[in-house]
Each structure stands twice: as structure tokens, then as C-alpha cells.
Amino acid sequence: MNVTIQQTEKLLRENHKFTQLGLSMMITRLKSLWAKDQSQEVLQKSMNEINTFLDKFKSGMASDFEIISKL
């Protein structure tokens, strides 16, 4: 699963509860960066980082994929 730019922006603007602590921590860190600089570049880098994380840990993230797919 890969997130889109639109889903990434929703992840950075909204609050969601994820089962994976690592995903939650990464999203929190990216929200902090996004709050300081809401440029397209930061959004693109955030999307790439989220997609890399999701690809690496996809085997244990079924419930989190379900949350993200509804965005």
C-alpha cells in the first residue's frame, strides 16, 4: 500500500490512532515538521517517508492499512 499526497495531508492534519507505535511516532514527528513548514516539498518528503515505512513493515500493519485506506 502507498499513500497519496491527499492521504498524507490528511494524516498530517487529522488525528488517528494506529496500532503500530512506530507509525504513530513517525506521524507525530512529521506533523511537527509540517506545522513549521506547510510547503509541497515537506508534504512530498513526508509521503515518501510514510510509504517507505509502510512498505518495510507491511506484514504487521493490516489494521493501520484499513485506517489509512479510509482517508
N, CA, C and O atoms as CSV, one atom per row, in Angstrom:
chain,resi,resn,atom,element,x,y,z
A,1,MET,N,N,0.833,-1.180,0.000
A,1,MET,CA,C,0.000,0.000,0.000
A,1,MET,C,C,0.873,1.237,0.000
A,1,MET,O,O,1.865,1.309,0.725
A,2,ASN,N,N,0.504,2.201,-0.808
A,2,ASN,CA,C,1.159,3.500,-0.826
A,2,ASN,C,C,0.129,4.582,-0.565
A,2,ASN,O,O,-0.994,4.517,-1.063
A,3,VAL,N,N,0.516,5.578,0.218
A,3,VAL,CA,C,-0.374,6.702,0.462
A,3,VAL,C,C,-0.176,7.745,-0.632
A,3,VAL,O,O,0.910,7.876,-1.197
A,4,THR,N,N,-1.237,8.478,-0.918
A,4,THR,CA,C,-1.191,9.563,-1.891
A,4,THR,C,C,-0.852,10.866,-1.174
A,4,THR,O,O,-0.806,10.923,0.055
A,5,ILE,N,N,-0.621,11.891,-1.949
A,5,ILE,CA,C,-0.380,13.227,-1.373
A,5,ILE,C,C,-1.577,13.653,-0.531
A,5,ILE,O,O,-1.407,14.192,0.562
A,6,GLN,N,N,-2.794,13.414,-1.038
A,6,GLN,CA,C,-4.006,13.809,-0.321
A,6,GLN,C,C,-4.128,13.064,1.008
A,6,GLN,O,O,-4.472,13.662,2.027
A,7,GLN,N,N,-3.846,11.761,0.998
A,7,GLN,CA,C,-3.895,10.982,2.240
A,7,GLN,C,C,-2.819,11.446,3.210
A,7,GLN,O,O,-3.052,11.502,4.418
A,8,THR,N,N,-1.654,11.774,2.694
A,8,THR,CA,C,-0.566,12.262,3.544
A,8,THR,C,C,-0.979,13.554,4.231
A,8,THR,O,O,-0.750,13.728,5.428
A,9,GLU,N,N,-1.583,14.452,3.479
A,9,GLU,CA,C,-2.018,15.721,4.067
A,9,GLU,C,C,-3.062,15.484,5.156
A,9,GLU,O,O,-3.028,16.140,6.198
A,10,LYS,N,N,-3.981,14.563,4.928
A,10,LYS,CA,C,-4.979,14.231,5.956
A,10,LYS,C,C,-4.318,13.627,7.190
A,10,LYS,O,O,-4.702,13.936,8.318
A,11,LEU,N,N,-3.322,12.762,6.976
A,11,LEU,CA,C,-2.604,12.185,8.111
A,11,LEU,C,C,-1.918,13.264,8.938
A,11,LEU,O,O,-1.848,13.160,10.163
A,12,LEU,N,N,-1.410,14.299,8.274
A,12,LEU,CA,C,-0.685,15.361,8.966
A,12,LEU,C,C,-1.619,16.392,9.600
A,12,LEU,O,O,-1.220,17.100,10.525
A,13,ARG,N,N,-2.834,16.480,9.120
A,13,ARG,CA,C,-3.794,17.452,9.655
A,13,ARG,C,C,-4.716,16.859,10.712
A,13,ARG,O,O,-5.111,17.556,11.647
A,14,GLU,N,N,-5.060,15.597,10.579
A,14,GLU,CA,C,-6.043,14.963,11.452
A,14,GLU,C,C,-5.350,14.077,12.482
A,14,GLU,O,O,-4.157,13.792,12.383
A,15,ASN,N,N,-6.124,13.655,13.463
A,15,ASN,CA,C,-5.598,12.744,14.495
A,15,ASN,C,C,-6.201,11.362,14.295
A,15,ASN,O,O,-7.420,11.204,14.223
A,16,HIS,N,N,-5.340,10.377,14.207
A,16,HIS,CA,C,-5.751,8.986,14.031
A,16,HIS,C,C,-4.985,8.130,15.030
A,16,HIS,O,O,-3.841,8.430,15.372
A,17,LYS,N,N,-5.625,7.067,15.492
A,17,LYS,CA,C,-4.956,6.118,16.388
A,17,LYS,C,C,-4.516,4.914,15.572
A,17,LYS,O,O,-5.321,4.273,14.897
A,18,PHE,N,N,-3.232,4.621,15.645
A,18,PHE,CA,C,-2.660,3.480,14.931
A,18,PHE,C,C,-2.199,2.431,15.931
A,18,PHE,O,O,-1.843,2.754,17.065
A,19,THR,N,N,-2.208,1.182,15.505
A,19,THR,CA,C,-1.756,0.107,16.385
A,19,THR,C,C,-0.235,0.030,16.439
A,19,THR,O,O,0.327,-0.392,17.450
A,20,GLN,N,N,0.430,0.431,15.374
A,20,GLN,CA,C,1.897,0.401,15.310
A,20,GLN,C,C,2.468,1.652,15.974
A,20,GLN,O,O,2.250,2.766,15.499
A,21,LEU,N,N,3.195,1.466,17.071
A,21,LEU,CA,C,3.800,2.590,17.776
A,21,LEU,C,C,4.765,3.349,16.869
A,21,LEU,O,O,4.804,4.579,16.890
A,22,GLY,N,N,5.534,2.625,16.084
A,22,GLY,CA,C,6.497,3.270,15.186
A,22,GLY,C,C,5.821,4.189,14.187
A,22,GLY,O,O,6.329,5.275,13.908
A,23,LEU,N,N,4.688,3.776,13.644
A,23,LEU,CA,C,3.939,4.611,12.699
A,23,LEU,C,C,3.415,5.850,13.408
A,23,LEU,O,O,3.515,6.957,12.878
A,24,SER,N,N,2.863,5.677,14.592
A,24,SER,CA,C,2.347,6.817,15.353
A,24,SER,C,C,3.449,7.829,15.660
A,24,SER,O,O,3.242,9.037,15.543
A,25,MET,N,N,4.616,7.332,16.053
A,25,MET,CA,C,5.726,8.234,16.368
A,25,MET,C,C,6.204,8.975,15.125
A,25,MET,O,O,6.504,10.167,15.189
A,26,MET,N,N,6.277,8.278,13.998
A,26,MET,CA,C,6.712,8.921,12.768
A,26,MET,C,C,5.716,9.999,12.339
A,26,MET,O,O,6.119,11.097,11.955
A,27,ILE,N,N,4.427,9.694,12.403
A,27,ILE,CA,C,3.397,10.664,12.021
A,27,ILE,C,C,3.467,11.889,12.931
A,27,ILE,O,O,3.335,13.018,12.457
A,28,THR,N,N,3.674,11.680,14.225
A,28,THR,CA,C,3.794,12.801,15.164
A,28,THR,C,C,4.981,13.689,14.798
A,28,THR,O,O,4.877,14.915,14.813
A,29,ARG,N,N,6.104,13.061,14.472
A,29,ARG,CA,C,7.292,13.832,14.078
A,29,ARG,C,C,7.038,14.605,12.786
A,29,ARG,O,O,7.412,15.773,12.674
A,30,LEU,N,N,6.403,13.956,11.814
A,30,LEU,CA,C,6.110,14.621,10.541
A,30,LEU,C,C,5.103,15.750,10.718
A,30,LEU,O,O,5.190,16.765,10.027
A,31,LYS,N,N,4.146,15.592,11.635
A,31,LYS,CA,C,3.191,16.672,11.930
A,31,LYS,C,C,3.916,17.902,12.444
A,31,LYS,O,O,3.569,19.033,12.102
A,32,SER,N,N,4.926,17.668,13.269
A,32,SER,CA,C,5.714,18.773,13.810
A,32,SER,C,C,6.442,19.516,12.690
A,32,SER,O,O,6.461,20.747,12.668
A,33,LEU,N,N,7.036,18.773,11.767
A,33,LEU,CA,C,7.710,19.401,10.622
A,33,LEU,C,C,6.711,20.153,9.748
A,33,LEU,O,O,6.985,21.261,9.287
A,34,TRP,N,N,5.557,19.544,9.526
A,34,TRP,CA,C,4.508,20.129,8.691
A,34,TRP,C,C,3.962,21.413,9.320
A,34,TRP,O,O,3.640,22.362,8.605
A,35,ALA,N,N,3.856,21.448,10.640
A,35,ALA,CA,C,3.357,22.645,11.333
A,35,ALA,C,C,4.293,23.837,11.126
A,35,ALA,O,O,3.848,24.983,11.076
A,36,LYS,N,N,5.585,23.556,11.008
A,36,LYS,CA,C,6.573,24.613,10.814
A,36,LYS,C,C,6.687,25.061,9.370
A,36,LYS,O,O,7.002,26.221,9.103
A,37,ASP,N,N,6.433,24.148,8.426
A,37,ASP,CA,C,6.612,24.451,7.002
A,37,ASP,C,C,5.614,23.626,6.188
A,37,ASP,O,O,5.835,22.441,5.942
A,38,GLN,N,N,4.532,24.252,5.779
A,38,GLN,CA,C,3.482,23.546,5.051
A,38,GLN,C,C,3.683,23.627,3.537
A,38,GLN,O,O,2.735,23.842,2.782
A,39,SER,N,N,4.910,23.455,3.119
A,39,SER,CA,C,5.223,23.509,1.695
A,39,SER,C,C,4.953,22.169,1.026
A,39,SER,O,O,4.836,21.135,1.685
A,40,GLN,N,N,4.859,22.212,-0.281
A,40,GLN,CA,C,4.658,20.985,-1.066
A,40,GLN,C,C,5.859,20.055,-0.915
A,40,GLN,O,O,5.708,18.833,-0.945
A,41,GLU,N,N,7.034,20.622,-0.755
A,41,GLU,CA,C,8.250,19.817,-0.600
A,41,GLU,C,C,8.206,18.977,0.680
A,41,GLU,O,O,8.547,17.794,0.660
A,42,VAL,N,N,7.788,19.586,1.787
A,42,VAL,CA,C,7.680,18.859,3.054
A,42,VAL,C,C,6.607,17.786,2.943
A,42,VAL,O,O,6.780,16.681,3.458
A,43,LEU,N,N,5.515,18.096,2.283
A,43,LEU,CA,C,4.439,17.136,2.087
A,43,LEU,C,C,4.930,15.942,1.261
A,43,LEU,O,O,4.629,14.794,1.588
A,44,GLN,N,N,5.679,16.212,0.203
A,44,GLN,CA,C,6.219,15.154,-0.659
A,44,GLN,C,C,7.208,14.275,0.107
A,44,GLN,O,O,7.160,13.049,0.004
A,45,LYS,N,N,8.098,14.897,0.870
A,45,LYS,CA,C,9.072,14.139,1.661
A,45,LYS,C,C,8.363,13.289,2.717
A,45,LYS,O,O,8.767,12.156,2.981
A,46,SER,N,N,7.317,13.834,3.312
A,46,SER,CA,C,6.544,13.089,4.305
A,46,SER,C,C,5.877,11.881,3.659
A,46,SER,O,O,5.893,10.786,4.222
A,47,MET,N,N,5.294,12.076,2.488
A,47,MET,CA,C,4.656,10.978,1.770
A,47,MET,C,C,5.670,9.884,1.465
A,47,MET,O,O,5.386,8.702,1.660
A,48,ASN,N,N,6.837,10.265,0.993
A,48,ASN,CA,C,7.875,9.278,0.673
A,48,ASN,C,C,8.310,8.500,1.917
A,48,ASN,O,O,8.502,7.286,1.858
A,49,GLU,N,N,8.463,9.200,3.038
A,49,GLU,CA,C,8.887,8.543,4.274
A,49,GLU,C,C,7.809,7.580,4.778
A,49,GLU,O,O,8.122,6.471,5.213
A,50,ILE,N,N,6.559,7.994,4.722
A,50,ILE,CA,C,5.454,7.127,5.146
A,50,ILE,C,C,5.391,5.891,4.259
A,50,ILE,O,O,5.232,4.776,4.757
A,51,ASN,N,N,5.516,6.079,2.953
A,51,ASN,CA,C,5.457,4.940,2.033
A,51,ASN,C,C,6.610,3.973,2.248
A,51,ASN,O,O,6.422,2.760,2.151
A,52,THR,N,N,7.783,4.479,2.534
A,52,THR,CA,C,8.930,3.623,2.822
A,52,THR,C,C,8.675,2.806,4.089
A,52,THR,O,O,8.952,1.607,4.131
A,53,PHE,N,N,8.149,3.463,5.114
A,53,PHE,CA,C,7.842,2.777,6.362
A,53,PHE,C,C,6.780,1.697,6.139
A,53,PHE,O,O,6.936,0.566,6.598
A,54,LEU,N,N,5.704,2.047,5.435
A,54,LEU,CA,C,4.619,1.092,5.192
A,54,LEU,C,C,5.108,-0.111,4.401
A,54,LEU,O,O,4.704,-1.242,4.671
A,55,ASP,N,N,5.968,0.128,3.435
A,55,ASP,CA,C,6.499,-0.969,2.634
A,55,ASP,C,C,7.381,-1.897,3.477
A,55,ASP,O,O,7.335,-3.118,3.332
A,56,LYS,N,N,8.178,-1.298,4.351
A,56,LYS,CA,C,9.110,-2.070,5.164
A,56,LYS,C,C,8.395,-2.931,6.212
A,56,LYS,O,O,8.817,-4.053,6.492
A,57,PHE,N,N,7.313,-2.400,6.786
A,57,PHE,CA,C,6.643,-3.084,7.886
A,57,PHE,C,C,5.226,-3.551,7.535
A,57,PHE,O,O,4.383,-3.693,8.421
A,58,LYS,N,N,4.966,-3.786,6.255
A,58,LYS,CA,C,3.607,-4.110,5.800
A,58,LYS,C,C,3.030,-5.379,6.401
A,58,LYS,O,O,1.810,-5.492,6.518
A,59,SER,N,N,3.851,-6.324,6.783
A,59,SER,CA,C,3.333,-7.609,7.273
A,59,SER,C,C,2.535,-7.473,8.572
A,59,SER,O,O,1.629,-8.273,8.805
A,60,GLY,N,N,2.831,-6.510,9.407
A,60,GLY,CA,C,2.138,-6.380,10.684
A,60,GLY,C,C,1.229,-5.183,10.796
A,60,GLY,O,O,0.912,-4.741,11.900
A,61,MET,N,N,0.800,-4.646,9.650
A,61,MET,CA,C,0.065,-3.386,9.701
A,61,MET,C,C,-1.321,-3.435,9.068
A,61,MET,O,O,-1.801,-2.408,8.587
A,62,ALA,N,N,-1.966,-4.568,9.051
A,62,ALA,CA,C,-3.264,-4.699,8.380
A,62,ALA,C,C,-4.306,-3.723,8.927
A,62,ALA,O,O,-5.023,-3.090,8.151
A,63,SER,N,N,-4.398,-3.593,10.245
A,63,SER,CA,C,-5.415,-2.704,10.809
A,63,SER,C,C,-5.098,-1.241,10.527
A,63,SER,O,O,-6.013,-0.439,10.346
A,64,ASP,N,N,-3.819,-0.880,10.487
A,64,ASP,CA,C,-3.445,0.503,10.167
A,64,ASP,C,C,-3.693,0.797,8.692
A,64,ASP,O,O,-4.077,1.915,8.348
A,65,PHE,N,N,-3.484,-0.177,7.818
A,65,PHE,CA,C,-3.791,-0.004,6.388
A,65,PHE,C,C,-5.273,0.304,6.215
A,65,PHE,O,O,-5.647,1.119,5.372
A,66,GLU,N,N,-6.109,-0.342,7.007
A,66,GLU,CA,C,-7.549,-0.119,6.916
A,66,GLU,C,C,-7.895,1.328,7.281
A,66,GLU,O,O,-8.727,1.948,6.618
A,67,ILE,N,N,-7.272,1.864,8.315
A,67,ILE,CA,C,-7.500,3.263,8.716
A,67,ILE,C,C,-7.068,4.199,7.600
A,67,ILE,O,O,-7.812,5.105,7.226
A,68,ILE,N,N,-5.874,3.987,7.066
A,68,ILE,CA,C,-5.327,4.862,6.031
A,68,ILE,C,C,-6.159,4.787,4.758
A,68,ILE,O,O,-6.379,5.809,4.108
A,69,SER,N,N,-6.619,3.614,4.396
A,69,SER,CA,C,-7.383,3.469,3.156
A,69,SER,C,C,-8.711,4.212,3.204
A,69,SER,O,O,-9.283,4.509,2.155
A,70,LYS,N,N,-9.210,4.518,4.390
A,70,LYS,CA,C,-10.476,5.242,4.528
A,70,LYS,C,C,-10.294,6.752,4.443
A,70,LYS,O,O,-11.283,7.485,4.432
A,71,LEU,N,N,-9.065,7.230,4.384
A,71,LEU,CA,C,-8.809,8.672,4.321
A,71,LEU,C,C,-9.172,9.228,2.968
A,71,LEU,O,O,-9.023,10.427,2.733
